[in-house]
Amino acid sequence: QSLIGAWIGPASIGDTGECGPADGEYAFSPDGTYRYTAHYEGCVAIFFDGHYVLQNDGSAMLLTMELCAAPGCPDGPKSLTASVSSPDPETLVLNGYTYKRQHD
């Protein structure tokens, strides 16, 4: 899958606007697990682990939030259906947020 790997862009989950600018990173593994990390300028970074499943024709993804590092874990639903597109191999768009592929 072209989704496998680390992607960095804006923090899109758990950002309440109270901690200043933030970067978000998704790391998708081939076994269907992922880790999301939000690095905030004025607060401690948060992360959570879960599973992802591409749905339909690959234009939607179900993300589950199964393990979250407190404090700062997002409230609300523990799963999210996100729209997904990849305009090129180096770009991933999730729910309108653009992420760039990270290389080792």
C-alpha positions in Angstrom: 0.0 0.0 0.0 1.2 3.5 -0.7 -0.2 4.6 2.7 2.5 2.6 4.6 5.1 4.9 6.3 5.3 8.1 8.2 3.4 11.3 7.2 3.7 14.7 8.8 1.4 17.7 8.6 -0.9 19.8 10.8 -2.2 18.3 14.0 -5.7 17.3 13.1 -6.9 15.3 16.1 -6.8 16.5 19.7 -5.9 20.1 18.9 -8.0 22.4 21.1 -6.0 25.5 20.1 -4.7 26.0 23.6 -1.2 24.8 23.1 -0.1 26.8 20.1 1.1 25.5 16.7 1.4 21.8 16.3 2.6 19.2 13.9 0.8 15.9 13.6 2.5 12.7 12.4 0.8 9.5 11.3 2.9 6.3 11.1 1.0 3.5 9.2 2.3 0.0 9.5 1.6 -2.9 7.0 -0.1 -4.9 9.7 -3.0 -2.4 9.9 -1.8 -0.5 13.0 -0.9 3.1 13.2 0.4 5.7 15.7 -0.6 9.3 15.7 1.6 11.9 17.5 0.9 15.6 17.9 3.9 17.7 18.8 2.8 21.0 20.4 4.8 24.2 20.8 3.4 24.9 24.3 2.3 21.5 25.6 3.5 18.0 26.0 3.1 15.8 22.9 0.3 13.4 22.8 0.1 10.1 20.9 -2.3 7.3 20.4 -2.2 3.9 18.8 -5.0 2.1 16.9 -5.9 0.2 13.8 -6.9 1.5 10.4 -8.9 0.0 7.5 -9.2 1.4 4.1 -12.8 1.3 2.9 -14.7 1.4 -0.4 -12.3 2.2 -3.2 -9.6 3.5 -0.9 -11.2 6.9 -0.6 -12.2 6.5 3.0 -10.4 5.1 6.1 -11.7 3.9 9.5 -9.3 4.9 12.3 -9.7 3.5 15.8 -8.1 5.0 18.9 -7.2 2.2 21.2 -4.4 3.4 23.4 -3.8 7.0 24.3 -1.0 8.6 26.3 -2.6 10.9 29.0 -2.8 13.8 29.5 -4.3 15.4 26.4 -6.2 12.4 25.0 -9.0 13.5 22.7 -12.5 13.3 24.1 -15.4 12.0 22.0 -15.6 9.1 19.6 -12.9 6.4 19.7 -13.2 5.9 16.0 -13.2 8.2 13.0 -14.0 7.8 9.4 -11.7 10.0 7.3 -11.7 10.8 3.6 -8.4 9.8 2.0 -6.7 10.9 -1.2 -3.2 10.8 -2.5 -2.6 13.4 -5.4 1.0 12.1 -5.7 3.2 9.5 -4.0 4.6 12.1 -1.6 1.3 13.6 -0.5 -1.6 12.2 1.6 -4.8 14.2 2.3 -6.9 13.1 5.3 -10.1 15.0 5.9 -8.7 18.0 4.0 -5.4 18.1 5.9 -2.3 17.6 3.8 0.6 15.4 5.0 3.9 14.8 3.4 5.7 11.5 3.4 8.7 11.3 5.7 11.9 9.5 4.5 14.5 7.9 6.7 
